Amino acid sequence: MRAILILAAAFAGCGTLGGDHGGGEELPNRGIIPYEKVTEGDAGLAFVVPAPEAARLDGPSAVADDGVALFVAVREGERSRVVRADSADGLTFGPTEDVLAADRPLAGPSVLRAAGRWHMAVTLDDGAAIGHARSDDGRRFTLDAAPLLAAEGPDEAGGIDGPSLVADGEGFRLYYAARAEAGGPQRILLAVAGADLRFERRGVVLGPGADCVDFQGAAKACWDAESVGAPEVRRARTATGREVWRLFYAGRRGDTSGLGFAASEDGLSWSRFAHNPVLGDGAERDPTNVRHDERYLLYFLQGRRPLGVAAAVDERGLASEAF
């Protein structure tokens, strides 16, 4: 794992030298940094999927599907739905269409295709459980009657949310965030299942940041010292064919939040990127990451009541990890 982070740090350092004069466009790029937020001139941050009026967004989840398909949960009062928007270039999205609706709270969808079917893990009832919906075409999902997991035990007494469903051979992994008490700090947990989607818990895989140091080696508070959540895990292949597990997540300390990255050789033991947070203006959350052609796209929500899904682009250098 140390080798992974050394490479990551090297690519990051070279990437910051990119552009027309730095030569960064000729160097390998893992899609960690540098990301540049998409803006609308003087209007500030652009929203690739704006929020409907008086609605609350949660998610999003991006899938490479002849471009990029973006799934987002929309909550309006007691009614919730998950919508889909499509883009050929990953930045200009068409109108949204409803793919799942329910008369109960839905949040944080995680969508993937596996063995010719579409699967969606979604938070139910404000963190009481994580449900599962399936679809043949990625446009009409049906929610299963039984959840994948219901919050239980001391690690989950404060609720579970932010699922990330990942295909693993013929089975699945489910990464999710949990609180030991209501309003308390989050940690990232893992459950595993076969093709039958009967999940068994494996416990905590990433907790709040600790033992951080500055460039002089002095102790300092970690940017994610209080809470880590909203995980999104991807299985990737490097240019040499080696498998790497990639994790984007939201971290928090005090009133500020940001987006961090961690890597793993087995999806169990994670090492944080040395230059986290990847984005850290103070209010980013709910990341989802895809590679589109030779650039990496990072979507996220910004603020406690976001106006829409924002995007950031990393296109310096040669894209070296596929997922």
N, C-alpha and C positions, 0 to 999 in steps of 0.2 A: 504493500500500500504506500510506503514511503516513496517508492519510485513513481507511482502515479502522481503524487502531489509535487514531486520535483519537476516532472514534466509539465504539470499544470502551471506551476509558477513560472517556468521558463517560457511557456507559450504566452502567458499573460504579460510578462515583461516585454516580450518581443511585440505583442499585439499593440501595446501602448506606443510603439514606435512606428505604427503603420501609417497608411495614407500615401500620398504621392511621393513623399521624400523619405519616409522611414523604411520602406521596403517590407512592411508588415503583411502586405497582400501576398507575398511569396512564402510565408511561413505557415506551418501547421496551426490549426485553430480548433480547439475543443469546444468552442461555443460557450465559454465561461465568462470571459470579458474580452474586449470592451463592448458593452451594450450602450446604444444611444437611443433615448426615448424618441418616439415619433411625435412631432409637434405640428401645430398649424400656425406657423409664423408667430406673430405677436399674440395670438390667441392662447398660446401655451400648449399644454398636453392635449394631444388628439385622442379621440375615443373611437376605436375601430368598430365597437358595438355599443351605441349609446344606451343608457338606461331609459326605459319607459317612464313617463311622468308618474311620480308618487310610488314608484316601485323600488324594491331593494334587490340588488344583485348579489350573487354568490357563485363561486367557481373561479375562473372558467376551466374548460378542458379542451385542448386542441388535438386534433387528429389529422394526419396527412392523408388526404383523400382526394386525389386529382386536384391538388391545391391544398387548402387548409379548411377544415370544418371546425367551427368553434361552438362549443356547447356551454350554456350559461344558465344558472338557476335564477328565476325571476319570482319574487314574492310580492304579492299585492294583497294586503290585509291577511285574511286567513287562507287565501287561495295561493297555490304555488304551481309553477310550471317550469319545465326545462325547454329552452329554445335552442335552435341551431341556426348558424349563419355560415355562409360559404364564401370563399375567396380564391381566385385563381393565383394571385400573387402573395397572399398572406397578409396584405395590408388594406386592401379595399374590399369590404365585405358587403354582400347583398342583404336584403331584408331578412329578418328572423322568421322562422317558422316553429310552431310548437311541436315538440316531439314527445313530451310526457307532461301530463297534468294530473293534479291530485288536490283533494280538499283536505290537505294536511301539509304541514311545513316540509318543503324539500330544500336541500342546499348542497353545495359543493359537489357537483357531478364529476365523475371520472369515467371516461368513455374509451373503449378499445375494441378492436376487431380481433377475433381469435377463432380459428377453424371455421371460417365462413360465417360467423355470427357476430353481431354487435352486442357488447355488454356495457352496462352502466352501473357503477356503484354510486349511491347517493345517500347523503345524510337525511334521516327521517326524524320528524317530531322534535326539532331543536336539540338534537344530540342524544336522543334515547336509543337510537339504533342506526345501523347502516343497511340500507336495502339494496336490492338488485333488480334491474330491469333489463329486458332483452329485446332484440329487434333483428329482423332479417335484412333491412335496408338502411339502418341508421337514421330513419326519419319517423318511424312510429315505434315507440317503446312501450312494453307492457311490464308493469311492476309486479314482481312475485309477491305472493301472499306472505311468505315467511322472510324475515330479514336475514342477511348474511351474518350479522353480529348484533346482539343487543348489549347495551352497556351493563357490565356486571363486575363485581370484585372491587377491591380498594383502588386499583389503578384507574378505574373508569367511573368512579362514583360521581364525578362531576360532568360526565357525558363524553361521547365520542363523536368525532366529525372529521371532515377533510379527507375522505378516502382516496386512495390511489390504487387502482386495480391493475395488476401486471400479470401477463401470461408468463408461465414458467414451465416450459415443456408441455406436458399434457395437463398440468394443473395451473394454479393461480397463487399469487401472493396478494395480500391486502395490507397496505401500509395505511395507518390512520393516526390521528391525533387524539389524545385522551387527557382528561383532567382528573386528578384524585379527589378534588372537591370543586363545587360550583364556583366559578370565577377564579379558580387557581391557575397556576402555570400549566402549560401543555407540554407533553412529551410525545414522541413519535413511536408507535408500537407496530408490531407485525403479527399477522395471522396467515397461515398457509392452508391450502386445500388442494384436493385432486380435481378431476374434471367434474365431480359432483357438487362442487362449490360448498362443501361442508368444512368450514374453517376451524382450525385449531390455533389458539393463541401461542405466540412464541415470546411475548414480552416486549420490553422497551429496547429499541435499537438506536435511538438518538435522544439525548436529553439537552437541557439548556447548556449554553457554552460555559466553560470553566477554564481556569488556569491560562488565561490569555496574557500575552506580553506585548510590549511595544517594540519598535525597531531597535531600541537600546537594550532590550531584554528585561525591562522593568515590568512588574505586574500591573495589569490594568483590567478594568471591567470589560467583559466580552460584550459585543454588540447584541448578542442573543442570549444574554445571561439570565433572563427571566422566563422565557417561553420559546418553544419551537413548535410549529404546527404547519398545517396546509401542505403536507408533503406531496410531491409528484416524483415518482420513480420511473425511470426508463432503463431498459436493457439496451446497451449500445455495443457496436463493434468498432474497434479502432481500424486504422488503415492497414494494420498488419493482421487483422482478423481476431484479435484478442477481445474477449468479452469484458465489458466494464458496466457496472451499475451506476447510474447517475441520479442524484437527488437534488431537486430544487425545493426550497422550503422557506417559510416565513419565520423570521425571528423577531423578538421584542425585548427591549430593555426600557423600563420607564414608559414614557408616552410615545416613544419612537419605535418604528418597525422598519424592516427591510427584507430583502430577499437574499438568501445564501445558497451555496452549492456545496455538496459533499460527494465523494466518490467511494466506491467499494469494489472489491474483487468478487465478493460473494453475496452482496445485498444484505449482509448481516452486520458486519463491522464497518463503520463509516469513518472516513477522515475528511474533516472540513477543508475547504479551499483556503489557502493561506491568506488570500486577499479579500475575504468576505468583509462586508456584504457586497454582492454583485451589483445590486441597486439598493441605495440606502439614503434616499432623501428624507425619510422619516415617516412615510405612511403607506408603503407598498405592501400588498398581501396577495395571497392566493395565486402563486405563479403556475404557469404551464408553458412548456418549452418544446419546440419542434425544430427539426432541420428541414428547410425548404430549398431545394437546389443546392447552391453552394453558400448559403447563409443560414444563420440560426435566428429564430424568432422567439421572443419571450413575451408572453401576454400576462397581464396581472390587473388587479384592482388597486386603486389608490384612494386612501381616505376611509374613514369609518362608514360613510354613506356615499360610495363612489357614484360618479356621474356616468360611468360606463367602463368598458374593458379597454385598457390602454395597451400599447405595444412598444417593444424596444427591439432593435436590430443589431446583430453582430455579423458583419460581412467582411471584416478584414481578414485576409489570409485564406488558406486553403482548408475547407471543412474536412476534418480528419476523423470524426466519429459519426457514424450513421445510426439512427434509431427512428 
